[in-house]
Amino acid sequence: MSKFARLLHLVDSSIPTGSFAYSYGLESSLTFGLVKNLFGLRNYLYSFLQQVVSLEFPFMNSCYKIELPDLGECLKVIAEEYDAMMLVPTIHKASTVQGKNWLKLLESFYPDAGMGEIKIWFEKQKLPLHFVLVFTLCLKRVGFTLQDIQAMYLHMTLRDQVSAAIRLGFIGPMEGHRLQHDFYTIFDNLIEVYQEKEYYEATRSAFLLDTSQVFHEDIYSKLFQN
């Protein structure tokens, strides 16, 4: 019960990792008419989640399989490959900001779990602290299963997108939370499909979403950073 309660705390929207500062392409998609109605928002969210599992999950799987405390050459290859796939500069920056915040937060929550070793390793390798990588490495150190970590990550990414749509005034709070509730029905299938894939099988699947993220800088007045 205590472990489940800690998991609920870590997925709380008030956790200060910085994720609520970004819309990850949703604001520009609404601004430039790529998403025009609720049907379009549903399609957007489905494409967004598909890209999350096809791109992020293989890296999470590979990170989780690394035997601790030794990080070694294997993680270096994974971290370099992930960094190379962060094609949009603002998303690259967001990932590293959240990664640093997450590591700092988990280090304060679990001072005996050796989170500082992760930071030192990345600094020695001169590699960015990307959120997906440190998210997985940290939660494995405190005993969460890979399936819990993946479900937690999907929940957080979906929640942030729905919250962005609400704060942008595109949908109301009740409609937004009903939409979020509906999308939980596909979580098990998404996780199952990508449960065994490794980092070298990661793919980007939503190129229009990537394009909308680039266009974010052209918005005259912005509510989110990206």
N, C-alpha and C positions, 0 to 999 in steps of 0.2 A: 504493500500500500504506500509506503514511504517513497519507493522508487517511482511509482506512478504519479504521486503528487509532485515530485521533483520534475518529472517530464512535463506535467501541466504547467509548472512554473516557467520552464525553459521555452515553452511555446507561447507564453503570454505576450500580448502585443506591446506591453509597456517595457519589455526587456530592451535596454538601450544599445542596440547594435546598429541603429541607423537605417534599417530597412524601410521605415515609413517616410524617409526623405526622398524616395525614388519611385517612379511609376513604371520604369522599365519598358517604355514605349507606348503605354496606354494613353497618356496625356496627348502625345503627338498623333496617335491613331484617331483619337476623338477630334482633335483640332483640325486635322487635314481630311476628315471624312472617311477614313478607312473603316471606322466603326460608327454606324449610323443609328442603330436601334438595338433592342435587347437581343434579338436573334444574332446580330453581328457581334455583340459582346460575348454571347455564348460561344460562338465560333472562335473568337479571339482567345478566350480563356482555354478552350480545348487545345488550340494550337500552341498556346503558351505552355500548358502542362505537358503536352507531347514533347516539346523541345526541352523542357526541364528533365524529363526522364531519359530522353535519347542522348542528351549532352552531359548532364550532371551525374546521373546515376552510375554510368560506367566508371567515372572517376571516383565516385564514392565507394563503389564495390572494390576497386583496386586499392584504395587507401585503407579500407577496413581490413583487407587481407594481410597488410604489412604487419609482421610480428614486432611487438613492442618489447623492450624500449628501443631496439635498433631500428633506425629509420633508413639509413644507407642509400645506396645507389638507386634502388628501385623507386623510392619516393622522388628522387631527383628527376628521373625520367618522367614520372607522372606529373610532377609540378611544372616542368618545362613544357610538356605537351598541353597542359591545361592553360598555361599562360599564353601559349601561341594561339589558342582557340578563342581568346577574349578579343574579338576583332574590333569592337566599338570602344573607343577610348574612354568614354564616360562610364560605360559598364565595367571596364577594367578597373577604373578608379573606385567605383562603388564597391566592387568585389573586395578590393584590398582594404578599404576603409572598414567595411563590415567584418572582414577577417580579423583585423587588428582589434576591433572592439569586442568581438566574440571571444578571442583568446584572452584578452584582459579580463573580461567578465568571468569566464570559466576558471581562470587562474585564481580569482578572488573567491569563487564558490568552493573550489576543490584545491586548496593550497598544497595538499599532500599527493596530488595526482601527477605531478611532474609536467604540468602544462608549459612551464618555462623552457623545458628542453625542446619543445616544438619550435618556439620562437627563436631560440638560439640556433637551432639547426637551419631554419630558413634564412636567418641573418648570415650565417657562415657560407651558405650556398648562394647568397645574393639573389634570392628568389622572392617574389611577392607573396604575401600571406593571403592567398585567395580564400574567400569565405567557405566555399564548398569543401576544400581540402581540410582546413583547420576545424571546421564544423564536425567532420567525420572523425578526424584523428582525436579530437578532444572528447567527443561523446563515447568513443570506444574505450578510452582510458578510464572512464567512470562507469563502464559496465553496461551500457545500453546495447541492445541487439541491432544488427544492420537493418532489419525490418522496421524496428521502432524509429531508427534514425531517418530512414527514407520516408516513412509516413509523416514524421514530424516535419521534415523538410518540405514535402508536398503541401502539408497544411499551411505552413508559414508562407510559402510563395502564393498559394491561392488566396489566403486571407489578405495579404498585402495588396493583391490586384483588385479584389473586391472592395477593400477599403479605399483604394485610390479612386475607383469608379464612383463610390459614394461621395467622397470629399470633392470630387470634380463636379458633383451635381448631376451626373448622368443617370443615376438610379437612386431610389430612396433606401434608407437603412433596412426596412423590412424586406423589400424586394432583393436587396443585396445579400442579406443573410439567408434568405430562402434559396437564392441562386447558389451560394456557397454550400448549403446543405445538400442540394441536388448533385453537386459535383463530387461529393464524397463517394457516391455510388460507383465511380470509375477508378477509385484509388487502387483497389486490390488488383484490378486488371493491369493497370499501368505498372505497378510494382512487379507483378509476376512476369510480365514480358521482358523487363530489363533487369531482373534480379541477378542474372549470372553474367551479364556482359562486362567486359573489361575496358579499361580506358582507351585502348586502341580501336575499340568498336564504337566510340562516341561519335555522334553525328549531329549536325545542325539540321533542323527540319522545318523551321519557320523563317524563311528568308525575308518575307514581307515584314515580319515583326522586327527583324534586325534592321531593315531599312527605316522603319518608323522610329526606331531608337536613334538613328543617325539624324533624322529630321527634327528631333527634339530641340536641337540648338537653334532652329529657325523660328521657333514659337516666339511671338512678340512678348507675351506676358505669360510667365510660367508659375504654376503652383508647386511643381516638383522639380528636383534637379534632373531627373531623367525618368 
